[in-house]
Amino acid sequence: MPLPVLNASQAAEWDERARVASRIPSRVLMEAAGRAVAQVLARDFPAALCEGVLLVAGHGNNGGDGWVAARALRAGGARVCAVETDHERSADCEANRALALDEGVELLPAGRAWPSVGVAIDALLGTGASGEPRGSIGELAQRVAEYPGPVVAVDGPTGLDLSTGQAWGPCRATVTVTFGGVRRGHLLQRDWCGKVVIADIGFPPSDPSWPVLMVDSEAAALLPAFSASMHKGQRGHVVIIGGAEGMAGAALHAASAAFAAGAGLVKIAASQQTVQAAQAVHPDALTVTTALGPECEPELEEVIDWAHAVVLGPGLGRGEERNRFVAAVLQRAGVPVVVDADALHTGWEALTSGDAPRVFTPHPGEFLDAFHEFAGQLKEDRFAAASAAAAAAGASAASTVLLKGVPTIIAVRDRPLRVVATGNPALATGGSGDLLSGFIAAFLARGIDPRDAAALGAFTLGRAAELAAADLTVRSTRPADVLAAVPELWRMLAVPRPFIPPVLFELPAPALV
């Protein structure tokens, strides 16, 4: 089942559909959620359980989940203490609180010093909470923030708006356990959530119009297969157009990434200086010299016609001649074009020229230039901004917008969003975007749908960065190291990961070292 990326209203809708349409009692969902929290806690913190558990419980259903977890841990032999807010509790929370106390969970009086335990459970507020925690909830949240040991958050750490990602604080989680799908706030504020564990509690299938998270199993399924009889022409022809004088590295990075992702033939169309550099350091690549504007020379037109996919922009440079050149390439191309880097600064008229399918790959700064009318949306809601840009760009040609960032969002007009959460700060270096463009082009050249190719390219970049940083650290990882980790990624995806209920998927805590 796809893993949806939810805001608070969608999470509430899904919960209601489970209870009403699928007739799953709310107490059953709560029991499954609480026991999933207990299982994750027992798996990840076995030694800490021997030192005891502290439940910090709210008055709503999130608190009820916490009471179920506390009861399950107590039944397993752990010492469990609990503190709670002074609000009136929901019916399900009240019922599970009574069961937990009957099981032997110890309720601590308000204001009493907390005992020394091995792990705390933050079950104060759920997905629908917004704004700064106040009153007894705020006081307890502050004490959780001061707690020196690991914290397991139910749904999300208290103070994090799980729809917008706004962090009011003060809590941070070591592990966050959420249910059915990931919340937007988890992805927008990874630092606050630690490792995010998505657990199955029996929800019905999610709404197919909701955004979907790209996971390893989906990436493995999308990767184009090889056959024993394949030749280089069947693995796809990729053309990289860019590399003005002094900017050879961008085009070379893109070409290297296309080869690493499986392209059969790669040509670099660039300035004479870049062509010389490519011939010296990249003998696998074919080359053609171009003035990069204002028009396409006959030789370049032949190369574009030869291609199965084109990358336009790495190291291209800027100016009126480049604007005209981008328009000319897009007019000529009859195959998908990845529009990246300097090409994104050429203006709406150039970017919407021709009818070739295209994948735009802006980071937020490039997005503001290419899609400036949606600048306000980008600040408020990057999911909505990507959707609006894709709708506008798709009015003239089949267009995909890949908005880089945390998380990366892939949007196509009238289709659900794809979301990629792989990666780490090692990618915040020059050249990472060029690798992304090369990956996407290689997948496009094999005939993959542009939306899938964009998502697979972003996933590949992020996962390879995670593998590289595991050996080299985030601080020291460079684009060449990311490329060097790609073969390990292909081997890893070739071996399916076992599904161990109730855990559907896990996002590791962001690597920061």
NUVEX-98544 format. One record per atom (N, C-alpha, C): residue in one letter; y, x, z. Coordinates in pm, whole numbers, plus 50000, padded with zeros to 5 digits. Each point is the difference from the previous one (the first is absolute). Example, Ala and Ser with C-alpha at 12.3 -4.5 7.8 and 13.67 -1.06 7.14 Angstrom:
BEGIN
A494315131950780 A501194991150000 A501205009050000 S501054996549928 S501195008250006 S501094992350073 
***
This chain:
BEGIN
M498815008450000 M501194991650000 M501245008850000 P500994997149914 P501225008050000 P500684999750136 L500685011050034 L500735000850126 L501464996449973 P500464988450046 P501384996149974 P500985007850086 V501245001049950 V501115005850075 V500924988450035 L500084996750129 L500564987350044 L501335001650072 N500874990049984 N501124998450091 N499614989650104 A500904997150092 A499654991250112 A499664985949953 S500744994749904 S499734986449955 S498664999149929 Q499655010149923 Q498695000049933 Q498875001250100 A500195008350102 A498975001350104 A499804986750071 A501094992950030 A499894987050066 A499334989849909 E500335000449871 E499384990849904 E498495002449991 W499605012749998 W498585003549992 W499264995350124 D500635002050114 D499394995650126 D499834984850001 E501034992949953 E499914985349997 E498914995349903 R499925006649884 R498984996349903 R498605002250056 A499835010850077 A498715002650062 A499634988950098 R501004995650077 R499724989850102 R499864986049942 V500844996749901 V500044986249949 V499054998249882 A500245007749892 A499204998149880 A498565004950019 S499855011650065 S498655005650019 S499374995750132 R500764992950084 R499494994350124 R499405010550094 I500685011450008 I499595010250095 I500874998350125 P499444996550113 P500824997850120 P500815012350037 S501194997850051 S500875011150037 S499365008950105 R499204994050091 R499345008150102 R498965009349937 V499384995849890 V499035008549931 V500715012049937 L501134997449936 L500775011049941 L500475009750108 M500454994550112 M500485008550109 M498865008350059 E498844994050014 E498855007350053 E499645011649906 A499984997249868 A499675010549904 A501045011150002 A501284996350011 A501075010050001 A499915008850124 G499844993950115 G499955007750124 G498795009350005 R498874995149953 R498805008450000 R500135011449899 A500724997549889 A500245010949905 A500855010950065 V501014996050076 V500825009850072 V499145008050097 A499134993150073 A499135006950095 A499075009949930 Q499454996049884 Q499105009049927 Q500735012549951 V501204998249947 V500775011549952 V500355009150117 L500404994150110 L500375008050117 L498805007850053 A498844993550006 A498815006950049 A499565011049904 R500184997849870 R499635010149902 R500935012150004 D501314997550011 D500995010849988 D500325006850132 F499794993350115 F500395005650128 F498874998850103 P498815004849967 P498894998350096 P500245007150133 A500575012049995 A500255007150126 A501084993150083 A501034994949931 A501084993350071 A499524987450070 L499004993249942 L499474987950065 L499445003050138 C499475011850018 C499465003750130 C501085001250107 E501245001849955 E501135001150093 E500704986750022 G499564989549930 G500574986850020 G500944996049889 V500264986849995 V500834993949895 V501074991550066 L501215000549944 L501094991450047 L500404990649886 L499894987050022 L500464990049904 L501424995850037 V500905000749903 V501374994850018 V500094987649911 A499944988150062 A499774987649927 A501254991449991 G500244994949881 G501054990149979 G499474986050027 H500844990149969 H499664986250035 H499474991949881 G500025005849880 G499554992849882 G498615004049958 N499674997249873 N498665002949951 N499725015049993 N501035008249983 N499795014450005 N499495004150137 G500604994250104 G499515002450135 G498584995050018 G499684988449937 G498634994850006 G499005009649939 D500375006249885 D499135010349941 D499745011150100 G501085004050070 G499875010750097 G499084996450115 W500084987550048 W499124995850109 W498545000049955 V499734996149875 V498635000549948 V499515014549999 A500845009249951 A499625014149998 A499735005150141 A500854996150094 A499825004450139 A498684994950057 R499694987449971 R498734994350049 R498805007349941 A500065003049869 A498885006949935 A499835014150057 L501095007050025 L499915013550055 L499494999850144 R500454989950075 R499524998950138 R498514996950002 A499554991549908 A498584996749995 A499175012349965 G500605009349928 G499315012349965 G500035010550109 G500664997150111 G499975009150114 G501295007450027 A501034998149917 A501265007050023 A500814993250110 R500755007950073 R500974994350093 R501224995749919 V500414987450014 V501134994749923 V500994993550095 C501255004649993 C501104993850073 C500934993349900 A500774990450045 A500904992749910 A501324997150067 V501065000749922 V501324995150039 V500444990249893 E500884990750036 E500374989449907 E501454996150015 T500514993249897 T501374995050003 T500094987750091 D501224995750027 D500194988550088 D500244987049922 H499664999849870 H500194988149918 H498814990450013 E500224987649964 E498904990449994 E499085003849884 R498715000450026 R499045004649901 R499534988749908 S499635003949876 S499394990349909 S498644995850055 A499494988849950 A498744994750054 A498855009949979 D499915005849881 D498905009449974 D500155012750082 C501235004550018 C500235011850083 C499604997150144 E500384988450050 E499674996250137 E498494999550021 A499284994349902 A498554998750014 A499335013750002 N500415008949914 N499375013149996 N500435008750117 R501194997750052 R500415007050121 R499074996450115 A499704986950014 A499134995550108 A498605006149987 L499485000549878 L498685005849978 L499995014950035 A501075007149963 A500075014350028 A500065002650150 L500794992150072 L500095001850144 L498674996850067 D499294989849948 D498684996850054 D499015011549977 E500195007449888 E499115011149967 E500255012250089 G501155000150069 G500295011250089 G501195008349960 V500744995749898 V501245006949967 V500984998150115 E500635010850043 E500884999850118 E501444997449957 L500614989550051 L501394996749968 L500925006850100 L500905008249950 L500935007350088 L501254991750024 P500524999850123 P501244992750028 P501175005949923 A500964991549967 A501205004649928 A500725010650083 G500485010449931 G500775010450065 G499185010950065 R498704998150011 R499175010150064 R499855012149907 A499885011650057 A499785012149921 A498694998849925 W500015004449875 W498784999149921 W499035011050039 P498714996650002 P499015010250036 P499855010249889 S499435011350034 S499715010349901 S498714996049926 V500134997449870 V498854995849919 V499955008549874 G498934998149923 G499815008349881 G500684994949875 V500204986749991 V500564994349878 V500664986650034 A501084996749928 A500704987350020 A499904991649874 I500004986750019 I499994990549889 I501334992650000 D500755001349891 D501274993049983 D499724986849928 A499954989150078 A499764986649944 A501134990750038 L501235004949987 L501164992150042 L500474990349893 L500135004649875 L500574991749895 L499185001449872 G499964989349921 G499215000049878 G500845001449874 T499414996349887 T500625001949869 T501324992749987 G500134988450060 G501204991949980 G501205004350081 A499875009850087 A501115004050086 A501085007249919 S501254997950039 S501135006949938 S501075002250105 G500885009349973 G501085002950092 G499575009050114 E500975004050080 E499745009250110 E499284993050114 P498925005650053 P499304993950113 P500934998950121 R499984988450064 R500904997750113 R499244994650120 G500684999050114 G499414994350120 G498815008050047 S499004992850052 S498825006950053 S499215007049889 I500084994749877 I499335006749888 I500655013649975 G501335000249997 G500705012749981 G499725009950111 E499934995150124 E499735008950112 E498605006149991 L499024991549966 L498645005249986 L499885009549882 A500704996649890 A499965008849883 A500565013750034 Q501055000450079 Q500585012850039 Q499005008250082 R499264993250085 R499015007150081 R498845004949913 V499634992149898 V498985004649906 V500485012549928 A501295000149962 A500565011649930 A499945012550087 E500084998250131 E499975011450092 E498595003950041 Y499024992049961 Y498625002850037 Y499555012949931 P499405009550072 P499725013349942 P498745000849915 G499124989950006 G498745000849928 G500044992649868 P498864999049931 P499944992849873 P500234985050017 V500624994049900 V500304985749999 V499364993749877 V499244989550021 V499434992249890 V500784987049989 A500674997949887 A500824987949980 A499184989449930 V500154987750044 V499374988449937 V500994994049902 D499655000049873 D500874995649888 D501065010449967 G500815004050098 G501015010149977 G500665004050130 P500615011750007 P500675004250123 P501194990950031 T500174996850124 T501084991350042 T501365006049962 G500844991849937 G501315004549956 G500075003049852 L498864999849929 L500005002249856 L499914986749928 D501004996849917 D499974987949919 D498995002349888 L498904992650003 L498925002449906 L500254993949862 S501134993249983 S500404995449867 S500965009749934 T501035004150072 T501065008249942 T499855014950027 G499195003550100 G499885014050038 G501105004950092 Q500914991150041 Q501065004450091 Q499395003150136 A500305011750051 A499415004650126 A501034999050111 W499784990650089 W500884998650117 W499515008650115 G498775004949988 G499445007950108 G499674991050117 P499575005850110 P499885014350021 P498575005349981 C499024991149966 C498605004250002 C499595007249872 R499135009850015 R499295006149888 R498514999350032 A499194998349896 A498574998650020 A499265012349950 T498925003250066 T499085010349950 T499124994049892 V499544987750025 V499214992349905 V500524985749999 T500114994149883 T500354985949986 T498834992949937 V499584989150061 V498924991749945 V500604986949953 T499844997149872 T500504987649943 T498864993149928 F500254987949948 F498884991449961 F500144994549859 G498955001849921 G499934994349866 G500725007849893 G501205004550028 G500825007649907 G501045007850077 V500745008349930 V501035008250063 V501334992649994 R500865002250098 R501334993950001 R501005009649937 R501054994449940 R500985008549932 R500595010350095 G500284995950124 G500605009150096 G499135012150030 H498684998249995 H499115011550021 H500255010849897 L500244996049875 L500175009549891 L501425005549993 L500974991950039 L501395004449996 L500355009350115 Q499264999150110 Q500285008150118 Q498705006250052 R499425009049919 R498725005850036 R500085007950131 D501135006350026 D500115008450120 D499794992250129 W500334987149999 W499914991950122 W498584994950025 C499164999849896 C498734992850010 C498805008950023 G500145013249980 G498835008750010 G498994996649893 K498745001250034 K498954995849907 K499954984849996 V499944994349880 V499934985549985 V498594996249960 V499364991750083 V498644995349975 V500074985249966 I499454996549883 I499984986049956 I498614994650026 A499924989850082 A498704994550042 A499794986149941 D498764997149970 D499614986749951 D499734990950118 I500654988250001 I499724990250106 I499584986549942 G499674999849869 G499474987849941 G500994991649924 F501165005449963 F500964992449921 F499414996149865 P500424988749944 P499614996649863 P500705009349901 P499634999649871 P500675008649901 P501524998250005 S500715011049981 S501474999650004 S500544993749873 D501284996550004 D500684994349884 D500085010749891 P499524997249879 P500015010449895 P501385004149954 S501044992750039 S501365003849961 S500625010150095 W499365002950112 W500565009350098 W499815014449953 P500875009250044 P499815014249970 P498655004950053 V499445009949929 V498685005250037 V500085015250019 L499355004950105 L499985014350031 L498925006949916 M500375011349940 M499055008149923 M499155008250096 V498684998749993 V499105007250090 V499035008449917 D499245008550068 D499125009549932 D499014993149907 S499384989250046 S498984993449918 S500594994649871 E501224994750006 E500634994949879 E500365011549906 A500505010950056 A500325011649916 A498765005249929 A498895000850073 A498765004749939 A499564990949887 A500184986850018 A499594990549896 A500895000949876 L501275003750018 L500925000849887 L499885012849919 L499495010650061 L499925012849930 L499184998549872 P500545004449886 P499244998949875 P498785009150001 A498884994649955 A498755007550002 A499905009449880 F499115009650010 F499695009149891 F498604996949948 S499775003849876 S498664999349944 S499595013949953 A498705002349991 A499515013349964 A500425004249860 S500254990449913 S500315003149860 S501495000449969 M500864999350101 M501444999349976 M500525012949938 H501044998749916 H500735011649952 H501464998750043 K500795010549976 K501365000650054 K500904988749949 G499744995149880 G500824989149950 G499774987050072 Q498844998450064 Q499684987850072 Q500515000150144 R500475011550046 R500515000950137 R501504997750008 G500634997249886 G501404996150001 G500955011149963 H501014996549918 H501055009449959 H501274996650079 V500555009850068 V501224998250079 V501085009349946 V501214994649985 V501165008049959 V501014999950113 I500475011950038 I501055001650101 I501285003749925 I501034991750011 I501285002649933 I501065003050106 G500515012150000 G501025004150098 G500145015049995 G500235006150114 G500055014550006 G501165006049923 A501224995950030 A501175006549942 A500095014350053 E500915007949942 E500135013950042 E500295000850150 G499255008650067 G500165001750144 G499224990050083 M499294990749936 M499264989750075 M498574998849950 A499385011449971 A498645000149947 A498984994950101 G500235002750128 G499014996850102 G499604985450004 A500984990949979 A499704985850009 A498984995849894 A500225004449876 A499084996549892 A498635006450022 L499975012350050 L498735006750023 L499214993350112 H500684995750106 H499334992650107 H499364987349946 A500754992549920 A499484987449946 A498775002649912 A500065010549918 A498875003349914 A498785003950083 S500205007950104 S498895004150086 S499354987950066 A500824990550045 A499474988050065 A499204991549902 A500484999049875 A499264992249900 A498615006049977 F499935013349992 F498695006449986 F499134997450123 A500585001250119 A499234998250124 A499464985950012 A500704990249941 A499564986050005 A499064996549886 G499685009849915 G498954997749902 G500424998849856 A501275002149966 A500434998949860 A499275010349914 G499714996249875 G499305009149911 G500905009949931 L501184995349955 L500985008549932 L501384996850053 V500785010350027 V501374998450050 V500935008549914 K501074993849952 K501045007249926 K501304999450078 I500715011250002 I501325000850061 I501035000849889 A500894990249994 A501115000049905 A501265003550078 A500555011749975 A501065005050087 A500875010149926 S500975005550072 S500865010349944 S499215012649968 Q500585008849920 Q499325012349962 Q499635008350123 Q500905000650097 Q499755007850121 Q498794994650077 T499924986750011 T498874994050072 T498715001749922 V500064998849868 V498825002149917 V499475014250019 Q500885009750004 Q499575013850022 Q499355001650137 A500574993650100 A499415000850134 A498624993450002 A499874988549933 A498714993049995 A498955008449930 Q500385006449891 Q499055008449927 Q499565012050082 A500895004450089 A499685011750082 A499114996650119 V500264988650065 V499324996950126 V499064988149991 H500054992649891 H499204987849991 H499314999349863 P499035008849974 P499395000549867 P499204987649963 D499674991650100 D499274987849969 D500864989949924 A501305000750018 A500894990049943 A500435004049859 L500104990049913 L500615001749869 L501504998450015 T500785004849904 T501464999550014 T500664996249868 V501204994550012 V500874997649885 V501435001650050 T500825006649923 T501395002450039 T500874988549952 T500904995550088 T500934989349966 T501355003150063 A501054994949938 A501355001650054 A500284990150111 L499094990750023 L500174989650105 L501244991549974 G500234997049875 G501084990749968 G501005005649902 P500834991049949 P500094985850038 P498964991049935 E499305005349895 E498994992049931 E498645006950009 C498954993049959 C498665005849992 C499845007349866 E499655012750003 E499705007249878 E498664995149942 P499765002249872 P498724995849940 P498785005550075 E500065012650043 E498875005850072 E499744992650131 L501094996250067 L499834992750125 L499474985949974 E500454993849894 E499484986849966 E498505000549975 E499545010549937 E498575001649976 E499245001350132 V500575007550092 V499365001850130 V499944986850076 I501084992349996 I500014987150069 I498954990849939 D499895000149868 D499004991549933 D498575004450034 W499815012950027 W498685005550034 W499574996050141 A500964997650089 A499734998250142 A499344986650031 H499245000050108 H499514987650061 H500884995950118 A500775009350053 A500964997350107 A501055011049998 V501224996550039 V501145009249997 V500645000550138 V500385012050043 V500855001850118 V501375004349950 L501034992750038 L501355002749953 L500925002350118 G500535012350013 G501005002150103 G499935012450084 P498825005850029 P499985011650090 P500795011949943 G501055003950070 G500835011049955 G500764997249872 L500254987549970 L500644996249873 L501475004049996 G500694999350115 G501445002050001 G500724986949975 R501335000450013 R500784987649990 R501185001849905 G500584988849963 G501155000149909 G499814989649892 E501064997949920 E499974989649898 E498905002549897 E499795012649962 E498945002949904 E498634996350056 R499815002450128 R498724996450063 R499844984950005 N501084992850024 N499924985450002 N499514994749865 R500575005249894 R499614995849866 R498565004349969 F499625011550052 F498665005149977 F498954991250068 V500254996050124 V499074991350070 V499824986949923 A501104994349953 A499904987749921 A499195002149873 A500195011549935 A499285002849876 A498495001650025 V499635006850110 V498585001650031 V499354986450029 L500694991950081 L499444986950034 L499924990949878 Q500935001549907 Q499924992349875 Q498805004349918 R499715013050000 R498925005249917 R498624997350059 A499905000650132 A498694999650065 A499314986549979 G498735000749970 G499174988149994 G498934999950106 V500065009650091 V499045001350109 V500765000050132 P499314998350114 P500704999850129 P500785012850027 V501194998350057 V500885011250033 V500294999950149 V499805011550066 V500415001850139 V501435005249997 V500944992150051 V501425003549998 V500355005350138 D500335012950006 D500125006850129 D501245008750004 A500395003850119 A500995010650024 A501304997649924 D500455009849919 D501294998949933 D500084988249905 A498874995849946 A500034988649908 A500444987350070 L499824999250132 L500394988050074 L501514998750017 H500745010549964 H501474999850017 H500724997249869 T499294995049899 T500614998749867 T500644986549973 G499884990750093 G500664987149982 G499064989149950 W500384987850031 W499144988449973 W499704998549851 E500995002249916 E499794998249856 E498935009549948 A500055012650044 A498985009649956 A498644996650058 L499964996650129 L498724997850068 L499254987949946 T500714990449944 T499374987949949 T499865000049848 S500185011549936 S499855000949855 S498534998849962 G499734994449882 G498654999249949 G499154990150076 D498744999149958 D499084990550063 D498745006650054 A500005013250013 A498845006950056 A499854996650148 P498804998250049 P499814998550145 P500515012550072 R500584998050116 R500545011650071 R499794998750150 V499885011550063 V499895000850146 V501195007950050 F500904993550073 F501145006750062 F499565005150137 T500365012650032 T499555006050126 T501165005250084 P500934991650041 P501175005050072 P499755002250149 H500625010450056 H500195000450144 H501254991750030 P500324997450127 P501114990850028 P501315003849932 G500335012949994 G501245004149933 G499994996649853 E498885002849932 E499894996749858 E499974985049979 F499424992850095 F499974985449991 F501424994449998 L500865005350085 L501374995250007 L500745002349869 D499655010649929 D500645002849872 D499414991349889 A498674999149995 A499364992449893 A500114985050019 F499984995550125 F500004985650029 F501104996950103 H501225004049968 H501094999750099 H500324985950048 E499704989849920 E500334986350042 E499144995550119 F498935007450028 F499124996450111 F500165009550119 A501125007050003 A500245009850107 A499984993450137 G500604988250011 G500034993050128 G498614996450048 Q499174995449908 Q498634996550037 Q499215012250047 L500255011549937 L499285012050038 L500255003550146 K501214998150046 K500345003050139 K499354990150096 E499884987449956 E499504989650089 E498484998349994 D499445000849878 D498584996749982 D499505006949874 R499375011650015 R499595007649882 R498894992949922 F499234991350065 F499014992149929 F500694990649901 A501034993150048 A500744990849914 A500755007349891 A500545011850032 A500755007749901 A499105004349885 A498795004850032 A499085004149894 A499614988149913 S499784988550061 S499654988049924 S501124995949907 A501245000350051 A501154995949919 A500205009649883 A499855013050024 A500175009849892 A498934998149893 A498764997450042 A498934998049903 A500244987449917 A500504989750064 A500294987749927 A501095002249896 A501035007550037 A501105002749907 A499545009049886 A499285010850033 A499565009449897 A498954993649910 G499184991150055 G498944993849923 G500464989249905 A501294996950003 A500524989849909 A500045005049856 S500095013249981 S500105005649865 S498735006849954 A499175004950090 A498745006649965 A499104999850122 A498715001749978 A499065000350112 A500345011950089 S500454997450121 S500515010750085 S499384999350139 T499725011850053 T499535001850136 T501045008450073 V500374996050120 V500915007950083 V499245005450119 L499945013250009 L499385006750114 L501135005850084 L500274993750113 L501055004350091 L499395009650101 K500335012949986 K499445010150088 K500564998350141 G499225004450097 G500494999750137 G498874997050097 V500384995750118 V499044996750107 V500164985350034 P499124991449945 P498945003149906 P500514999849855 T499155004149906 T500294998749858 T499614986149955 I500874993649922 I499784986249958 I499954999449848 I498994993349947 I499844998749855 I500184985349965 A500984997349914 A500354986249967 A499934997749850 V499484988449962 V499964995449862 V500424985350002 R500784996249902 R500494986349994 R498854989950005 D500134990350092 D499074988850014 D498595004350042 R499885011850064 R498715004350052 R500175004750144 P498964999350083 P500125004350139 P500365014850010 L500705003550104 L500345014050024 L498765007950040 R499995012749959 R499025009550051 R500745009550094 V499365004050108 V500645008550100 V499115012150026 V500605011850000 V499275012550025 V500595006750123 A499145003050098 A500485005750126 A499475014150024 T499385006249898 T499525013750018 T501175009849993 G499775012050050 G501035010549990 G500545004350134 N500895009949997 N500625005550119 N501265007649957 P500765005650094 P501255006849961 P499835012449913 A498765004449977 A499805011149906 A500504996249861 L500044987049970 L500454995549869 L501524999549987 A500705002450110 A501475000249995 A500475013649953 T499505004149883 T500355012949940 T500184998149850 G500815008549940 G500194999549856 G498685002249927 G499744992049899 G498775001149921 G498984989350028 S500084993450117 S499024989750033 S500074988349902 G501224995949966 G500154988949905 G499465003549862 D500105012649961 D499465004349871 D498484999049999 L499375003550112 L498554998350011 L499634985349985 L500744991350067 L499724985749992 L500044995249856 S501025003949925 S500134995749862 S498815004649916 G499565012450023 G498855005149926 G498724992550032 F499794997050127 F498824992350038 F500004986349930 I501134993050010 I500084986549942 I499745000649850 A500615009749932 A499845001049854 A498545002449963 A499295008250075 A498595002549970 A499184987250011 F500314991950100 F499274987350015 F500394990149891 L501284999649965 L500444991449890 L499315004049870 A499865012849977 A499405004949876 A498534995949987 R499384996750111 R498614995149995 R499954984849989 G501154993649985 G500024985649978 G500094991650125 I500275006050114 I500144992250123 I501294991849995 D499954987950051 D501164991450010 D501145007450071 P501254999149950 P501095007850061 P500174997750150 R499844987850045 R500144997350144 R498925007450078 D498774999849951 D498915007150068 D500185015149988 A500445004649882 A500205014449981 A501085005350095 A501074992350018 A501075004150091 A499505000850144 A499264989750042 A499484999950137 A499005011350021 L499145002249902 L499015010750011 L500675013750001 G501065001749921 G500735012650001 G500645002850134 A500654989850059 A500645001950130 A498965002650109 F498894992949993 F498925002250097 F499475014349989 T499785004649877 T499485013549978 T500945010550057 L501284998649972 L500985009550052 L499975000450152 G500004988250063 G500044999650145 G498745005150066 R498844996249947 R498755004450061 R499815015049981 A500375005249883 A499895014449979 A500935007650095 A501184994650026 A500925006250095 A499415000050140 E499314989250037 E499364999550131 E498915010650012 L499205001449896 L498935010050001 L500575014250005 A501055002549922 A500605013349998 A500615003550135 A500744990550059 A500685002750127 A499015001850114 A498824994049989 A498995001950105 A499605014650013 D500085007449891 D499685014350002 D501235008850017 L501104996049935 L501155009049988 L501184996350089 T499954988550062 T501094993750075 T501004993549904 V500684990050051 V501034993149923 V501115009649961 R500385008450094 R501135008849978 R499795009749884 S498765004449982 S499735010549901 S499464994849867 T499634987349993 T499404994749878 T501044998749889 R499675005049882 R500864999349883 R499304992049890 P500714996349894 P499364992149892 P498735006449945 A499985013249985 A498805006549950 A498824998050094 D500274999550131 D498934997650097 D499464985849989 V500914990549974 V499574986149980 V499084999249880 L500375006449891 L499145000249881 L498645006350031 A500015010650078 A498755006950032 A499064991350082 A500554989950070 A499174991250083 A499424988349921 V500464997949878 V499544988449923 V498495000149976 P499375011349965 P498544999649982 P499254995250124 E500475004050118 E499364995250122 E500124984950012 L501154994649957 L500184985450002 L499004993149909 W499825005349878 W499054993549909 W498595000050059 R499605011050064 R498685000450062 R499894989950114 M501064999050077 M500004990850113 M499874985649954 L500744996349895 L499964986249952 L498674996649935 A499255010249957 A498704997549937 A498944995750100 V500285001850130 V499044996350105 V500584988350078 P499464987949983 P500574988350069 P499975001850152 R501074995450064 R500055000450146 R499264987950056 P499205001950105 P499314988550058 P500974990750070 F499724987149995 F500794990150072 F499364997850136 I500755002650105 I499484998450135 I500814989150069 P499484987650004 P500734988950060 P500385003150144 P501154994850047 P500914991149928 P501115007249923 V499955013349993 V501105007549939 V499914998949848 L501064994749940 L500104998949855 L500575012649937 F501005005750066 F500685011749944 F500835006450109 E500245013149986 E500845007350095 E501015008649926 L501244999250044 L501035009149954 L500205010650107 P499725012649971 P500175010350104 P501465001250040 A500235004650119 A501375002850043 A500625010249905 P501284998549968 P500645009349905 P499905014550048 A499635008849909 A499975014350031 A501435005450000 L500405006450106 L501375005050014 L500055015150026 V498875006450000 V499945014450029 V499555007449874 
***
